[in-house]
Amino acid sequence: MELNENAEIDTSQVEDLRGSGGGGGGFGGLPIGGGGLTGIVITVLLALVGGYFGINTLGGDGGSPNADNTSLDQECHQQTAREQLDCRNVLYINSIQAYWATELPEAFGKPYEKATTRIFSNRVSTGCGTADSGVGPFYCPADNKVYIDLTFYQEMARQLGAPGEFAQPYVLAHEYGHHVQDLLGTEAEMRRAQRSNPDQANLESVRLELQADCYAGAWARGATGTTDAKGNKIFKSLTAADIQEGIQTAGQIGDDTLQQRNGGTIDPREFTHGTSADRQKWFRTGYDSGDPKKCDTFAPGAVKAGD
Protein backbone atom coordinates (compact mmCIF):
# COMPACT_ATOMS: atom_id res chain seq x y z
CA MET A 1 0.00 0.00 0.00
CA GLU A 2 1.55 3.26 -1.13
CA LEU A 3 0.07 6.71 -0.65
CA ASN A 4 0.65 9.42 -3.23
CA GLU A 5 3.08 12.02 -1.90
CA ASN A 6 1.31 14.63 -4.06
CA ALA A 7 -2.15 13.97 -2.64
CA GLU A 8 -3.49 16.83 -0.56
CA ILE A 9 -4.36 15.90 3.03
CA ASP A 10 -7.76 17.41 3.81
CA THR A 11 -7.80 17.80 7.58
CA SER A 12 -11.20 19.54 7.45
CA GLN A 13 -12.76 16.06 7.45
CA VAL A 14 -11.32 15.43 10.91
CA GLU A 15 -11.72 17.07 14.31
CA ASP A 16 -8.76 16.63 16.63
CA LEU A 17 -10.03 16.40 20.21
CA ARG A 18 -6.86 14.99 21.74
CA GLY A 19 -6.08 18.21 23.54
CA SER A 20 -9.65 18.94 24.65
CA GLY A 21 -10.02 16.39 27.42
CA GLY A 22 -13.04 14.90 25.67
CA GLY A 23 -15.66 15.22 28.37
CA GLY A 24 -16.75 13.97 31.73
CA GLY A 25 -18.54 10.90 32.86
CA GLY A 26 -18.33 7.59 31.05
CA PHE A 27 -20.19 4.38 30.44
CA GLY A 28 -19.51 3.28 34.00
CA GLY A 29 -18.07 -0.02 32.80
CA LEU A 30 -21.42 -1.15 31.37
CA PRO A 31 -21.43 -3.16 28.15
CA ILE A 32 -22.40 -1.06 25.16
CA GLY A 33 -23.33 -4.03 23.04
CA GLY A 34 -25.96 -6.26 21.50
CA GLY A 35 -28.86 -6.86 23.86
CA GLY A 36 -27.53 -4.53 26.55
CA LEU A 37 -29.17 -1.34 27.77
CA THR A 38 -31.56 -0.37 24.98
CA GLY A 39 -31.12 -3.62 23.10
CA ILE A 40 -29.99 -1.80 19.97
CA VAL A 41 -26.53 -0.59 20.89
CA ILE A 42 -23.97 -2.60 18.98
CA THR A 43 -20.66 -0.95 19.60
CA VAL A 44 -19.03 -3.42 21.94
CA LEU A 45 -16.38 -3.87 24.58
CA LEU A 46 -13.93 -6.69 24.03
CA ALA A 47 -14.10 -8.47 27.38
CA LEU A 48 -17.80 -7.94 27.96
CA VAL A 49 -19.42 -8.58 24.63
CA GLY A 50 -16.84 -10.00 22.26
CA GLY A 51 -16.86 -7.77 19.21
CA TYR A 52 -14.98 -4.82 17.85
CA PHE A 53 -16.11 -1.52 16.37
CA GLY A 54 -19.53 -0.76 15.00
CA ILE A 55 -22.33 1.71 15.45
CA ASN A 56 -23.36 3.31 18.72
CA THR A 57 -27.03 4.26 19.08
CA LEU A 58 -27.07 4.90 22.82
CA GLY A 59 -29.37 7.79 23.57
CA GLY A 60 -28.26 10.90 25.39
CA ASP A 61 -26.56 14.18 24.68
CA GLY A 62 -22.86 13.93 25.37
CA GLY A 63 -22.20 17.55 24.51
CA SER A 64 -19.89 18.99 21.89
CA PRO A 65 -16.19 18.93 22.79
CA ASN A 66 -14.00 21.62 21.30
CA ALA A 67 -11.71 20.57 18.47
CA ASP A 68 -8.33 22.13 17.76
CA ASN A 69 -6.79 21.10 14.45
CA THR A 70 -3.86 23.52 14.68
CA SER A 71 -1.20 20.91 15.42
CA LEU A 72 -2.73 18.40 13.03
CA ASP A 73 -2.83 20.95 10.21
CA GLN A 74 0.81 21.83 10.73
CA GLU A 75 1.90 18.20 10.93
CA CYS A 76 -0.04 17.16 7.85
CA HIS A 77 1.45 19.94 5.71
CA GLN A 78 5.02 18.85 6.36
CA GLN A 79 7.04 16.82 3.90
CA THR A 80 7.07 13.84 6.25
CA ALA A 81 3.29 13.91 6.81
CA ARG A 82 2.64 10.50 5.25
CA GLU A 83 4.98 8.93 7.77
CA GLN A 84 2.76 10.11 10.63
CA LEU A 85 -0.03 7.87 11.90
CA ASP A 86 -2.69 10.54 12.23
CA CYS A 87 -1.95 12.15 8.83
CA ARG A 88 -2.07 8.79 7.09
CA ASN A 89 -5.43 8.15 8.70
CA VAL A 90 -6.72 11.49 7.50
CA LEU A 91 -5.78 10.44 3.96
CA TYR A 92 -7.59 7.13 4.42
CA ILE A 93 -10.68 9.09 5.48
CA ASN A 94 -10.30 11.37 2.47
CA SER A 95 -10.20 8.34 0.18
CA ILE A 96 -13.19 6.63 1.77
CA GLN A 97 -15.34 9.75 1.53
CA ALA A 98 -14.22 10.47 -2.02
CA TYR A 99 -15.28 6.94 -2.95
CA TRP A 100 -18.75 7.28 -1.45
CA ALA A 101 -19.25 10.77 -2.90
CA THR A 102 -19.22 9.10 -6.31
CA GLU A 103 -20.48 5.62 -5.50
CA LEU A 104 -23.51 6.39 -3.33
CA PRO A 105 -25.40 8.36 -6.00
CA GLU A 106 -24.33 5.91 -8.72
CA ALA A 107 -25.28 2.77 -6.79
CA PHE A 108 -28.24 3.97 -4.74
CA GLY A 109 -29.34 7.24 -6.34
CA LYS A 110 -28.76 9.26 -3.18
CA PRO A 111 -26.27 12.07 -2.54
CA TYR A 112 -23.45 11.45 -0.12
CA GLU A 113 -23.12 13.70 2.92
CA LYS A 114 -19.67 13.83 4.49
CA ALA A 115 -19.20 12.71 8.07
CA THR A 116 -16.48 14.09 10.31
CA THR A 117 -14.13 11.74 12.15
CA ARG A 118 -13.30 12.83 15.67
CA ILE A 119 -9.90 11.68 16.93
CA PHE A 120 -9.84 11.55 20.71
CA SER A 121 -7.77 10.20 23.56
CA ASN A 122 -8.97 8.58 26.78
CA ARG A 123 -12.63 9.60 26.60
CA VAL A 124 -14.99 11.71 24.53
CA SER A 125 -18.47 13.22 24.69
CA THR A 126 -20.68 12.38 21.72
CA GLY A 127 -24.27 12.73 20.62
CA CYS A 128 -24.66 9.08 21.69
CA GLY A 129 -23.27 9.57 25.19
CA THR A 130 -19.80 9.63 26.69
CA ALA A 131 -17.32 6.95 25.67
CA ASP A 132 -13.84 6.02 26.78
CA SER A 133 -11.03 4.35 24.89
CA GLY A 134 -12.18 0.93 26.08
CA VAL A 135 -14.88 1.19 23.43
CA GLY A 136 -13.48 0.53 20.00
CA PRO A 137 -13.99 2.89 17.06
CA PHE A 138 -17.65 3.62 16.44
CA TYR A 139 -20.11 5.64 14.41
CA CYS A 140 -22.72 7.74 16.21
CA PRO A 141 -25.94 8.29 14.19
CA ALA A 142 -27.10 11.01 16.58
CA ASP A 143 -24.34 13.39 15.47
CA ASN A 144 -23.27 11.65 12.23
CA LYS A 145 -19.65 11.32 13.29
CA VAL A 146 -17.03 8.59 13.48
CA TYR A 147 -14.99 8.36 16.69
CA ILE A 148 -11.60 6.74 17.14
CA ASP A 149 -8.74 6.73 19.62
CA LEU A 150 -5.75 5.92 17.41
CA THR A 151 -4.18 3.85 20.19
CA PHE A 152 -6.77 1.23 19.22
CA TYR A 153 -4.46 0.17 16.40
CA GLN A 154 -1.85 -0.82 18.97
CA GLU A 155 -4.44 -3.01 20.67
CA MET A 156 -5.33 -4.58 17.34
CA ALA A 157 -1.70 -5.47 16.77
CA ARG A 158 -0.91 -6.66 20.30
CA GLN A 159 -4.15 -8.24 21.42
CA LEU A 160 -5.86 -9.29 18.21
CA GLY A 161 -3.00 -10.34 15.98
CA ALA A 162 -3.88 -7.79 13.30
CA PRO A 163 -0.71 -5.69 12.90
CA GLY A 164 -0.94 -5.03 9.17
CA GLU A 165 -1.15 -1.43 8.04
CA PHE A 166 -4.22 -2.06 5.92
CA ALA A 167 -6.07 -2.95 9.11
CA GLN A 168 -6.31 0.80 9.75
CA PRO A 169 -8.20 1.89 6.62
CA TYR A 170 -10.32 -1.27 6.92
CA VAL A 171 -11.48 -0.14 10.37
CA LEU A 172 -12.28 3.35 9.10
CA ALA A 173 -14.03 2.05 5.98
CA HIS A 174 -16.19 -0.18 8.19
CA GLU A 175 -17.24 2.81 10.29
CA TYR A 176 -18.04 4.88 7.22
CA GLY A 177 -20.06 1.91 6.03
CA HIS A 178 -22.28 2.57 9.04
CA HIS A 179 -22.57 6.20 7.96
CA VAL A 180 -23.72 5.04 4.55
CA GLN A 181 -26.29 2.79 6.24
CA ASP A 182 -27.49 5.81 8.19
CA LEU A 183 -27.85 7.86 5.00
CA LEU A 184 -29.73 5.06 3.26
CA GLY A 185 -32.04 4.44 6.22
CA THR A 186 -30.73 0.89 6.72
CA GLU A 187 -29.75 1.48 10.33
CA ALA A 188 -33.19 2.89 11.18
CA GLU A 189 -34.91 -0.05 9.49
CA MET A 190 -32.71 -2.43 11.45
CA ARG A 191 -33.69 -0.81 14.74
CA ARG A 192 -37.38 -1.07 13.86
CA ALA A 193 -36.89 -4.76 13.09
CA GLN A 194 -35.18 -5.28 16.45
CA ARG A 195 -38.02 -3.60 18.29
CA SER A 196 -40.69 -5.61 16.47
CA ASN A 197 -38.86 -8.91 16.97
CA PRO A 198 -36.53 -8.76 20.00
CA ASP A 199 -35.63 -12.44 19.66
CA GLN A 200 -33.90 -11.59 16.39
CA ALA A 201 -32.17 -8.45 17.68
CA ASN A 202 -28.67 -9.95 17.62
CA LEU A 203 -29.17 -11.38 14.14
CA GLU A 204 -30.22 -7.95 12.88
CA SER A 205 -27.07 -6.51 14.45
CA VAL A 206 -24.94 -9.14 12.71
CA ARG A 207 -26.52 -8.29 9.37
CA LEU A 208 -25.76 -4.62 9.84
CA GLU A 209 -22.14 -5.26 10.80
CA LEU A 210 -21.49 -7.68 7.96
CA GLN A 211 -22.89 -5.18 5.50
CA ALA A 212 -20.46 -2.57 6.83
CA ASP A 213 -17.65 -5.09 6.26
CA CYS A 214 -18.87 -5.58 2.70
CA TYR A 215 -18.99 -1.84 2.12
CA ALA A 216 -15.39 -1.65 3.38
CA GLY A 217 -14.43 -4.25 0.79
CA ALA A 218 -16.19 -2.31 -1.97
CA TRP A 219 -14.22 0.81 -1.01
CA ALA A 220 -10.98 -1.21 -1.03
CA ARG A 221 -11.71 -2.25 -4.61
CA GLY A 222 -12.12 1.36 -5.68
CA ALA A 223 -9.51 2.94 -3.40
CA THR A 224 -6.83 3.42 -6.05
CA GLY A 225 -9.32 5.39 -8.13
CA THR A 226 -10.06 7.95 -5.41
CA THR A 227 -8.62 11.45 -5.73
CA ASP A 228 -8.18 14.63 -3.71
CA ALA A 229 -9.93 17.90 -4.52
CA LYS A 230 -7.30 18.68 -7.18
CA GLY A 231 -7.64 15.35 -8.92
CA ASN A 232 -4.47 13.78 -7.50
CA LYS A 233 -4.78 10.08 -6.76
CA ILE A 234 -4.69 9.35 -3.04
CA PHE A 235 -3.26 5.84 -3.40
CA LYS A 236 -0.44 4.94 -5.73
CA SER A 237 -1.02 1.25 -5.17
CA LEU A 238 -3.00 -1.28 -3.19
CA THR A 239 -1.70 -4.82 -3.45
CA ALA A 240 -3.12 -8.29 -2.98
CA ALA A 241 -1.06 -8.49 0.22
CA ASP A 242 -2.84 -5.39 1.52
CA ILE A 243 -6.23 -6.92 0.84
CA GLN A 244 -5.09 -10.09 2.58
CA GLU A 245 -4.28 -7.97 5.64
CA GLY A 246 -7.85 -6.71 5.58
CA ILE A 247 -9.17 -10.26 5.35
CA GLN A 248 -6.86 -11.33 8.17
CA THR A 249 -8.13 -8.46 10.33
CA ALA A 250 -11.73 -9.48 9.66
CA GLY A 251 -10.83 -12.99 10.73
CA GLN A 252 -9.37 -11.79 14.02
CA ILE A 253 -12.48 -9.89 15.10
CA GLY A 254 -15.28 -12.38 14.51
CA ASP A 255 -17.54 -13.07 17.47
CA ASP A 256 -16.53 -16.72 17.66
CA THR A 257 -12.81 -15.94 17.60
CA LEU A 258 -13.14 -13.26 20.27
CA GLN A 259 -15.26 -15.51 22.50
CA GLN A 260 -12.58 -18.20 22.30
CA ARG A 261 -9.78 -15.71 22.89
CA ASN A 262 -11.53 -14.48 26.02
CA GLY A 263 -11.62 -18.02 27.39
CA GLY A 264 -15.30 -18.66 26.82
CA THR A 265 -17.29 -21.07 24.72
CA ILE A 266 -18.73 -20.16 21.37
CA ASP A 267 -22.33 -19.02 21.84
CA PRO A 268 -24.04 -17.91 18.60
CA ARG A 269 -26.87 -16.39 20.65
CA GLU A 270 -24.43 -13.70 21.78
CA PHE A 271 -23.11 -12.86 18.32
CA THR A 272 -23.46 -9.18 17.38
CA HIS A 273 -20.94 -8.80 14.53
CA GLY A 274 -20.75 -12.23 12.88
CA THR A 275 -18.28 -15.08 12.81
CA SER A 276 -14.74 -14.66 11.54
CA ALA A 277 -15.63 -16.63 8.43
CA ASP A 278 -18.64 -14.43 7.73
CA ARG A 279 -16.73 -11.22 8.26
CA GLN A 280 -14.07 -12.40 5.83
CA LYS A 281 -16.69 -13.60 3.37
CA TRP A 282 -18.55 -10.29 3.24
CA PHE A 283 -15.41 -8.16 3.05
CA ARG A 284 -14.34 -10.36 0.13
CA THR A 285 -17.81 -10.05 -1.43
CA GLY A 286 -17.49 -6.28 -1.45
CA TYR A 287 -13.95 -6.37 -2.77
CA ASP A 288 -14.47 -8.99 -5.47
CA SER A 289 -17.60 -7.34 -6.82
CA GLY A 290 -16.61 -3.72 -6.26
CA ASP A 291 -20.35 -3.14 -6.08
CA PRO A 292 -22.00 -2.04 -2.82
CA LYS A 293 -25.34 -3.25 -4.19
CA LYS A 294 -23.97 -6.78 -3.74
CA CYS A 295 -23.78 -6.13 0.01
CA ASP A 296 -27.41 -6.93 0.79
CA THR A 297 -26.91 -8.90 3.99
CA PHE A 298 -30.59 -8.30 4.79
CA ALA A 299 -31.78 -10.35 1.81
CA PRO A 300 -33.60 -13.57 2.77
CA GLY A 301 -31.08 -16.29 3.49
CA ALA A 302 -28.04 -14.03 3.13
CA VAL A 303 -27.16 -14.33 6.83
CA LYS A 304 -28.53 -16.96 9.13
CA ALA A 305 -28.59 -17.15 12.92
CA GLY A 306 -25.43 -18.77 14.21
CA ASP A 307 -23.51 -18.38 10.91
C-alpha positions as CSV (number, residue, x, y, z in Angstrom):
1,M,0.0,0.0,0.0
2,E,1.5,3.3,-1.1
3,L,0.1,6.7,-0.7
4,N,0.7,9.4,-3.2
5,E,3.1,12.0,-1.9
6,N,1.3,14.6,-4.1
7,A,-2.1,14.0,-2.6
8,E,-3.5,16.8,-0.6
9,I,-4.4,15.9,3.0
10,D,-7.8,17.4,3.8
11,T,-7.8,17.8,7.6
12,S,-11.2,19.5,7.4
13,Q,-12.8,16.1,7.5
14,V,-11.3,15.4,10.9
15,E,-11.7,17.1,14.3
16,D,-8.8,16.6,16.6
17,L,-10.0,16.4,20.2
18,R,-6.9,15.0,21.7
19,G,-6.1,18.2,23.5
20,S,-9.6,18.9,24.6
21,G,-10.0,16.4,27.4
22,G,-13.0,14.9,25.7
23,G,-15.7,15.2,28.4
24,G,-16.8,14.0,31.7
25,G,-18.5,10.9,32.9
26,G,-18.3,7.6,31.1
27,F,-20.2,4.4,30.4
28,G,-19.5,3.3,34.0
29,G,-18.1,0.0,32.8
30,L,-21.4,-1.2,31.4
31,P,-21.4,-3.2,28.1
32,I,-22.4,-1.1,25.2
33,G,-23.3,-4.0,23.0
34,G,-26.0,-6.3,21.5
35,G,-28.9,-6.9,23.9
36,G,-27.5,-4.5,26.5
37,L,-29.2,-1.3,27.8
38,T,-31.6,-0.4,25.0
39,G,-31.1,-3.6,23.1
40,I,-30.0,-1.8,20.0
41,V,-26.5,-0.6,20.9
42,I,-24.0,-2.6,19.0
43,T,-20.7,-0.9,19.6
44,V,-19.0,-3.4,21.9
45,L,-16.4,-3.9,24.6
46,L,-13.9,-6.7,24.0
47,A,-14.1,-8.5,27.4
48,L,-17.8,-7.9,28.0
49,V,-19.4,-8.6,24.6
50,G,-16.8,-10.0,22.3
51,G,-16.9,-7.8,19.2
52,Y,-15.0,-4.8,17.9
53,F,-16.1,-1.5,16.4
54,G,-19.5,-0.8,15.0
55,I,-22.3,1.7,15.4
56,N,-23.4,3.3,18.7
57,T,-27.0,4.3,19.1
58,L,-27.1,4.9,22.8
59,G,-29.4,7.8,23.6
60,G,-28.3,10.9,25.4
61,D,-26.6,14.2,24.7
62,G,-22.9,13.9,25.4
63,G,-22.2,17.5,24.5
64,S,-19.9,19.0,21.9
65,P,-16.2,18.9,22.8
66,N,-14.0,21.6,21.3
67,A,-11.7,20.6,18.5
68,D,-8.3,22.1,17.8
69,N,-6.8,21.1,14.4
70,T,-3.9,23.5,14.7
71,S,-1.2,20.9,15.4
72,L,-2.7,18.4,13.0
73,D,-2.8,21.0,10.2
74,Q,0.8,21.8,10.7
75,E,1.9,18.2,10.9
76,C,0.0,17.2,7.8
77,H,1.5,19.9,5.7
78,Q,5.0,18.8,6.4
79,Q,7.0,16.8,3.9
80,T,7.1,13.8,6.2
81,A,3.3,13.9,6.8
82,R,2.6,10.5,5.2
83,E,5.0,8.9,7.8
84,Q,2.8,10.1,10.6
85,L,0.0,7.9,11.9
86,D,-2.7,10.5,12.2
87,C,-2.0,12.2,8.8
88,R,-2.1,8.8,7.1
89,N,-5.4,8.1,8.7
90,V,-6.7,11.5,7.5
91,L,-5.8,10.4,4.0
92,Y,-7.6,7.1,4.4
93,I,-10.7,9.1,5.5
94,N,-10.3,11.4,2.5
95,S,-10.2,8.3,0.2
96,I,-13.2,6.6,1.8
97,Q,-15.3,9.7,1.5
98,A,-14.2,10.5,-2.0
99,Y,-15.3,6.9,-2.9
100,W,-18.7,7.3,-1.5
101,A,-19.2,10.8,-2.9
102,T,-19.2,9.1,-6.3
103,E,-20.5,5.6,-5.5
104,L,-23.5,6.4,-3.3
105,P,-25.4,8.4,-6.0
106,E,-24.3,5.9,-8.7
107,A,-25.3,2.8,-6.8
108,F,-28.2,4.0,-4.7
109,G,-29.3,7.2,-6.3
110,K,-28.8,9.3,-3.2
111,P,-26.3,12.1,-2.5
112,Y,-23.4,11.5,-0.1
113,E,-23.1,13.7,2.9
114,K,-19.7,13.8,4.5
115,A,-19.2,12.7,8.1
116,T,-16.5,14.1,10.3
117,T,-14.1,11.7,12.1
118,R,-13.3,12.8,15.7
119,I,-9.9,11.7,16.9
120,F,-9.8,11.6,20.7
121,S,-7.8,10.2,23.6
122,N,-9.0,8.6,26.8
123,R,-12.6,9.6,26.6
124,V,-15.0,11.7,24.5
125,S,-18.5,13.2,24.7
126,T,-20.7,12.4,21.7
127,G,-24.3,12.7,20.6
128,C,-24.7,9.1,21.7
129,G,-23.3,9.6,25.2
130,T,-19.8,9.6,26.7
131,A,-17.3,7.0,25.7
132,D,-13.8,6.0,26.8
133,S,-11.0,4.3,24.9
134,G,-12.2,0.9,26.1
135,V,-14.9,1.2,23.4
136,G,-13.5,0.5,20.0
137,P,-14.0,2.9,17.1
138,F,-17.7,3.6,16.4
139,Y,-20.1,5.6,14.4
140,C,-22.7,7.7,16.2
141,P,-25.9,8.3,14.2
142,A,-27.1,11.0,16.6
143,D,-24.3,13.4,15.5
144,N,-23.3,11.6,12.2
145,K,-19.6,11.3,13.3
146,V,-17.0,8.6,13.5
147,Y,-15.0,8.4,16.7
148,I,-11.6,6.7,17.1
149,D,-8.7,6.7,19.6
150,L,-5.8,5.9,17.4
151,T,-4.2,3.8,20.2
152,F,-6.8,1.2,19.2
153,Y,-4.5,0.2,16.4
154,Q,-1.8,-0.8,19.0
155,E,-4.4,-3.0,20.7
156,M,-5.3,-4.6,17.3
157,A,-1.7,-5.5,16.8
158,R,-0.9,-6.7,20.3
159,Q,-4.2,-8.2,21.4
160,L,-5.9,-9.3,18.2
161,G,-3.0,-10.3,16.0
162,A,-3.9,-7.8,13.3
163,P,-0.7,-5.7,12.9
164,G,-0.9,-5.0,9.2
165,E,-1.1,-1.4,8.0
166,F,-4.2,-2.1,5.9
167,A,-6.1,-3.0,9.1
168,Q,-6.3,0.8,9.7
169,P,-8.2,1.9,6.6
170,Y,-10.3,-1.3,6.9
171,V,-11.5,-0.1,10.4
172,L,-12.3,3.4,9.1
173,A,-14.0,2.1,6.0
174,H,-16.2,-0.2,8.2
175,E,-17.2,2.8,10.3
176,Y,-18.0,4.9,7.2
177,G,-20.1,1.9,6.0
178,H,-22.3,2.6,9.0
179,H,-22.6,6.2,8.0
180,V,-23.7,5.0,4.5
181,Q,-26.3,2.8,6.2
182,D,-27.5,5.8,8.2
183,L,-27.9,7.9,5.0
184,L,-29.7,5.1,3.3
185,G,-32.0,4.4,6.2
186,T,-30.7,0.9,6.7
187,E,-29.8,1.5,10.3
188,A,-33.2,2.9,11.2
189,E,-34.9,-0.1,9.5
190,M,-32.7,-2.4,11.4
191,R,-33.7,-0.8,14.7
192,R,-37.4,-1.1,13.9
193,A,-36.9,-4.8,13.1
194,Q,-35.2,-5.3,16.4
195,R,-38.0,-3.6,18.3
196,S,-40.7,-5.6,16.5
197,N,-38.9,-8.9,17.0
198,P,-36.5,-8.8,20.0
199,D,-35.6,-12.4,19.7
200,Q,-33.9,-11.6,16.4
201,A,-32.2,-8.5,17.7
202,N,-28.7,-9.9,17.6
203,L,-29.2,-11.4,14.1
204,E,-30.2,-8.0,12.9
205,S,-27.1,-6.5,14.5
206,V,-24.9,-9.1,12.7
207,R,-26.5,-8.3,9.4
208,L,-25.8,-4.6,9.8
209,E,-22.1,-5.3,10.8
210,L,-21.5,-7.7,8.0
211,Q,-22.9,-5.2,5.5
212,A,-20.5,-2.6,6.8
213,D,-17.7,-5.1,6.3
214,C,-18.9,-5.6,2.7
215,Y,-19.0,-1.8,2.1
216,A,-15.4,-1.7,3.4
217,G,-14.4,-4.2,0.8
218,A,-16.2,-2.3,-2.0
219,W,-14.2,0.8,-1.0
220,A,-11.0,-1.2,-1.0
221,R,-11.7,-2.3,-4.6
222,G,-12.1,1.4,-5.7
223,A,-9.5,2.9,-3.4
224,T,-6.8,3.4,-6.1
225,G,-9.3,5.4,-8.1
226,T,-10.1,7.9,-5.4
227,T,-8.6,11.4,-5.7
228,D,-8.2,14.6,-3.7
229,A,-9.9,17.9,-4.5
230,K,-7.3,18.7,-7.2
231,G,-7.6,15.3,-8.9
232,N,-4.5,13.8,-7.5
233,K,-4.8,10.1,-6.8
234,I,-4.7,9.4,-3.0
235,F,-3.3,5.8,-3.4
236,K,-0.4,4.9,-5.7
237,S,-1.0,1.3,-5.2
238,L,-3.0,-1.3,-3.2
239,T,-1.7,-4.8,-3.5
240,A,-3.1,-8.3,-3.0
241,A,-1.1,-8.5,0.2
242,D,-2.8,-5.4,1.5
243,I,-6.2,-6.9,0.8
244,Q,-5.1,-10.1,2.6
245,E,-4.3,-8.0,5.6
246,G,-7.9,-6.7,5.6
247,I,-9.2,-10.3,5.3
248,Q,-6.9,-11.3,8.2
249,T,-8.1,-8.5,10.3
250,A,-11.7,-9.5,9.7
251,G,-10.8,-13.0,10.7
252,Q,-9.4,-11.8,14.0
253,I,-12.5,-9.9,15.1
254,G,-15.3,-12.4,14.5
255,D,-17.5,-13.1,17.5
256,D,-16.5,-16.7,17.7
257,T,-12.8,-15.9,17.6
258,L,-13.1,-13.3,20.3
259,Q,-15.3,-15.5,22.5
260,Q,-12.6,-18.2,22.3
261,R,-9.8,-15.7,22.9
262,N,-11.5,-14.5,26.0
263,G,-11.6,-18.0,27.4
264,G,-15.3,-18.7,26.8
265,T,-17.3,-21.1,24.7
266,I,-18.7,-20.2,21.4
267,D,-22.3,-19.0,21.8
268,P,-24.0,-17.9,18.6
269,R,-26.9,-16.4,20.7
270,E,-24.4,-13.7,21.8
271,F,-23.1,-12.9,18.3
272,T,-23.5,-9.2,17.4
273,H,-20.9,-8.8,14.5
274,G,-20.8,-12.2,12.9
275,T,-18.3,-15.1,12.8
276,S,-14.7,-14.7,11.5
277,A,-15.6,-16.6,8.4
278,D,-18.6,-14.4,7.7
279,R,-16.7,-11.2,8.3
280,Q,-14.1,-12.4,5.8
281,K,-16.7,-13.6,3.4
282,W,-18.6,-10.3,3.2
283,F,-15.4,-8.2,3.0
284,R,-14.3,-10.4,0.1
285,T,-17.8,-10.1,-1.4
286,G,-17.5,-6.3,-1.5
287,Y,-13.9,-6.4,-2.8
288,D,-14.5,-9.0,-5.5
289,S,-17.6,-7.3,-6.8
290,G,-16.6,-3.7,-6.3
291,D,-20.3,-3.1,-6.1
292,P,-22.0,-2.0,-2.8
293,K,-25.3,-3.3,-4.2
294,K,-24.0,-6.8,-3.7
295,C,-23.8,-6.1,0.0
296,D,-27.4,-6.9,0.8
297,T,-26.9,-8.9,4.0
298,F,-30.6,-8.3,4.8
299,A,-31.8,-10.4,1.8
300,P,-33.6,-13.6,2.8
301,G,-31.1,-16.3,3.5
302,A,-28.0,-14.0,3.1
303,V,-27.2,-14.3,6.8
304,K,-28.5,-17.0,9.1
305,A,-28.6,-17.1,12.9
306,G,-25.4,-18.8,14.2
307,D,-23.5,-18.4,10.9
